[in-house]
Amino acid sequence: MSIIRQQARSILLQSGKGLSDLKPVSIDLEPEGGFCHCDGMTIKPSEEIVTLRIELCDSEPLIWRQLEVPTAITLKRLHDIVQIAMGWHNSHLWEFTIGKQRYGLPQAAGWADEPQRPAGKVRLSECLKPRKTTLHYLYDFGDSWEHRLILTNIRQAEPDVSYPCYVAGEWNAPPEDCGGLPGFYDMLDAREAASHPDHADIVAWLGAYRPETIDEPSIKAALDRIARRRAAAGSRPGNNISDVDA
C-alpha cells in the first residue's frame, strides 16, 4: 500500500494538489467469481481452476482426456464438460459418485440405490481435497460407461486463458449404444475380419468411426462456447459468473 501511496503523492504534487484532495473510491465487490466495478472500470478477479483428467475405465489402450476447469462450476456443468471432452451425445442417464454419495438429475433419482443430491446445486469446489480428488462418473446405465475423474493442482487461473479448456487426450471414445466396452471391442474385431458373419453390417454401422482419432477442433469449439457464456454472464453488472455454471 505504501508504494501506491507514494505513486499517488508523486502524481498529486505534479498537479499542485495534496493527499488531502484524494477522494474515496467506491468499489462494488461481487461474490464467487463476479467482477469488481471501480469508477467505471471493470476488473475481473483471477478465478480458481483445477486440472481434470478423464479416464474411461477398463479401456485398453486407455481412452483419456485432460482439461483445465474452473472450481466454481457445478457438477451438472462438469457433466456437460465430460460429455463434450469424450464426444458423448448426452442422450442417456448419468450420475457422479463421491464416496457413498451420488449426484445426478432429479428425474434420475429412482435409478439410484442411494438417495441422489441434485448435481446442479453442488459446486466442484465443495468436493475437492487439497492435493488430489477422484470422482466416479457413470454415463448410460445400460452400456455402463464408467469414468474416473482425477482432479489435481488447484491454482489461480491464467489471466489470458478462457476456461474450461482442452489440454490433451488419446483415443476416440466408443460409439454410443454399442453394448459397452465388450460390444465395442467385438465390433472392432468384426470390422477387421472380412470373414466375420456381421462384417458388412458392422462396417456400415460404424461408418467413418476411427478409434485413434479425436475430434479436437469440435471439443475446443464446444468448450469455448461454455467459456464465452461464463465470461458474458460475469461481465454484466449485477450478475455473477457462477450463475451460468449451474
C-alpha positions in Angstrom: 0.0 0.0 0.0 2.9 2.4 0.7 4.1 2.1 -2.9 0.6 3.1 -4.2 0.6 6.0 -1.7 4.0 7.2 -2.9 2.9 7.0 -6.6 -0.3 8.9 -5.7 1.8 11.6 -3.8 4.0 12.0 -6.9 1.1 12.4 -9.2 -0.7 14.9 -7.0 2.5 17.0 -6.4 2.9 17.4 -10.1 -0.7 18.6 -10.4 -0.3 21.0 -7.5 -2.7 19.0 -5.2 -2.0 17.2 -1.9 -3.1 13.9 -0.4 -5.9 15.6 1.3 -7.5 16.2 -2.1 -7.9 12.5 -2.6 -11.5 11.3 -2.8 -12.7 7.9 -1.7 -13.3 5.4 -4.5 -16.4 3.3 -4.3 -15.8 -0.4 -5.1 -18.7 -2.8 -5.7 -17.5 -6.3 -4.8 -19.5 -9.2 -6.2 -19.0 -12.7 -4.6 -17.9 -16.0 -6.2 -16.1 -15.0 -9.3 -18.0 -11.8 -10.1 -16.4 -8.6 -11.4 -15.3 -5.5 -9.4 -16.6 -2.2 -10.7 -14.4 0.7 -9.8 -15.2 4.2 -11.1 -16.3 2.9 -14.5 -13.6 0.3 -14.7 -14.4 -3.4 -14.8 -11.8 -5.6 -13.2 -12.1 -9.4 -13.5 -10.5 -11.2 -10.5 -8.5 -14.3 -11.0 -10.6 -17.4 -10.5 -9.6 -20.8 -9.2 -9.0 -23.7 -11.6 -8.1 -27.4 -11.3 -6.5 -29.9 -13.7 -9.1 -32.6 -14.7 -8.1 -35.9 -16.1 -10.9 -38.1 -17.5 -10.2 -41.8 -18.0 -12.7 -44.4 -19.5 -12.3 -47.2 -17.0 -11.1 -50.6 -18.4 -10.4 -49.3 -21.9 -7.3 -50.7 -23.5 -5.4 -48.8 -24.7 -6.6 -46.2 -22.2 -9.0 -43.6 -23.5 -8.3 -40.3 -21.7 -8.6 -36.5 -21.8 -7.0 -33.7 -19.8 -8.6 -30.3 -19.3 -8.4 -27.3 -17.1 -11.7 -26.3 -15.5 -13.0 -23.7 -13.0 -13.6 -25.0 -9.5 -16.8 -22.8 -9.3 -18.7 -24.9 -11.8 -21.5 -27.2 -10.5 -21.4 -31.0 -11.0 -24.1 -30.5 -13.6 -21.7 -28.3 -15.6 -18.9 -30.8 -15.1 -21.2 -33.4 -16.6 -21.6 -31.2 -19.7 -17.8 -30.8 -19.9 -17.2 -34.5 -19.7 -19.7 -35.2 -22.4 -18.0 -32.7 -24.7 -14.5 -33.9 -24.0 -15.4 -37.6 -24.6 -17.6 -37.0 -27.6 -20.8 -38.4 -26.0 -24.2 -37.2 -27.1 -25.8 -36.6 -23.7 -28.7 -38.9 -24.6 -28.7 -41.2 -21.5 -28.9 -41.0 -17.7 -25.8 -40.3 -15.7 -24.5 -39.8 -12.2 -21.5 -38.9 -10.2 -20.4 -40.9 -7.1 -18.1 -39.3 -4.5 -17.6 -41.7 -1.6 -21.0 -43.1 -0.9 -22.9 -40.1 -2.1 -24.5 -40.0 -5.6 -25.2 -36.8 -7.6 -27.4 -36.5 -10.7 -30.6 -35.1 -12.1 -33.8 -35.2 -10.0 -35.6 -37.3 -12.6 -32.9 -40.0 -12.4 -33.2 -40.4 -8.6 -35.4 -43.5 -9.0 -32.5 -45.4 -10.6 -30.1 -45.0 -7.7 -29.8 -47.3 -4.7 -28.8 -44.4 -2.5 -30.6 -41.0 -2.5 -29.2 -38.6 -5.0 -28.3 -35.0 -4.5 -29.1 -32.6 -7.3 -25.9 -32.1 -9.3 -26.9 -28.6 -10.2 -26.8 -27.5 -6.6 -23.3 -28.8 -5.7 -20.2 -27.0 -6.8 -17.0 -28.7 -7.7 -15.1 -26.7 -5.2 -17.2 -28.3 -2.4 -15.9 -31.8 -3.5 -12.2 -31.1 -3.8 -9.5 -32.3 -1.5 -6.3 -30.2 -1.1 -3.9 -32.4 -3.3 -5.9 -35.0 -5.3 -9.6 -35.8 -5.7 -11.1 -38.8 -7.5 -14.7 -38.8 -8.7 -16.6 -41.5 -10.5 -18.9 -40.7 -13.3 -21.3 -43.2 -14.9 -22.9 -42.5 -18.2 -25.6 -44.7 -19.8 -26.9 -47.1 -17.2 -27.3 -49.7 -19.9 -23.9 -49.7 -21.7 -22.3 -48.5 -18.3 -19.6 -46.2 -19.5 -17.6 -45.8 -16.2 -15.2 -42.8 -16.0 -12.6 -42.0 -13.4 -12.2 -38.2 -12.9 -8.9 -37.2 -11.3 -8.6 -33.6 -10.1 -5.2 -32.2 -9.1 -3.2 -28.9 -8.9 -5.8 -26.4 -7.7 -4.4 -23.0 -8.6 -5.2 -19.5 -9.8 -6.3 -19.2 -13.5 -4.0 -17.7 -16.1 -5.4 -14.2 -16.9 -5.4 -14.6 -20.7 -6.9 -18.1 -20.8 -10.6 -18.9 -21.1 -11.9 -21.9 -19.1 -12.8 -24.7 -19.4 -10.1 -25.5 -21.9 -8.8 -28.7 -23.6 -5.2 -29.8 -23.0 -4.6 -33.3 -24.4 -6.1 -36.7 -24.9 -5.7 -40.1 -26.6 -8.1 -42.4 -28.4 -11.6 -41.7 -29.5 -14.5 -42.7 -27.2 -16.6 -45.6 -28.4 -19.8 -45.0 -30.4 -22.9 -44.8 -28.2 -25.3 -47.8 -27.9 -22.7 -50.3 -29.0 -23.0 -52.6 -25.9 -20.4 -51.1 -23.6 -16.7 -52.0 -23.8 -17.2 -55.7 -24.6 -19.6 -54.8 -27.5 -17.3 -52.1 -28.7 -14.2 -54.3 -29.0 -16.3 -57.1 -30.6 -17.4 -54.6 -33.2 -13.8 -53.5 -33.9 -12.8 -57.1 -34.4 -15.7 -57.8 -36.7 -14.9 -54.8 -38.8 -11.3 -56.0 -39.3 -12.3 -59.6 -40.1 -13.9 -59.9 -43.5 -14.9 -63.4 -42.8 -17.0 -62.4 -39.7 -20.7 -63.0 -40.4 -21.6 -59.5 -39.2 -18.7 -57.8 -41.0 -20.8 -55.9 -43.6 -23.4 -54.7 -41.0 -20.7 -53.6 -38.6 -18.8 -51.7 -41.3 -22.0 -49.9 -42.3 -22.9 -49.2 -38.6 -19.5 -47.8 -37.7 -19.2 -45.7 -40.8 -16.3 -43.3 -40.7 -15.6 -44.0 -37.0 -11.9 -44.3 -36.2 -10.8 -45.3 -32.7 -7.5 -43.5 -32.9 -8.9 -40.1 -34.0 -10.1 -37.4 -31.5 -12.2 -34.6 -33.0 -10.2 -32.0 -31.1 -11.5 -28.9 -33.1 -15.1 -29.8 -32.1 -14.1 -30.3 -28.4 -12.3 -27.0 -28.3 -15.1 -25.2 -30.0 -17.8 -26.5 -27.6 -15.7 -25.8 -24.5 -15.1 -22.3 -25.9 -18.8 -21.7 -26.1 -19.1 -22.5 -22.4 -16.2 -20.2 -21.6 -17.7 -17.4 -23.6 -21.1 -17.8 -21.8 -19.4 -17.7 -18.5 -17.5 -14.6 -19.4 -20.6 -12.9 -20.8 -22.6 -13.7 -17.6 -19.8 -12.3 -15.4 -19.3 -9.1 -17.3 -22.9 -7.9 -16.9 -23.2 -5.6 -13.8 -25.2 -7.3 -11.1 -24.5 -10.8 -12.5 -22.3 -13.5 -11.1 -20.0 -15.6 -13.4 -21.0 -18.7 -11.3 -24.7 -18.2 -12.3 -24.0 -19.7 -15.7 -22.2 -22.6 -14.1 -25.3 -24.1 -12.5 
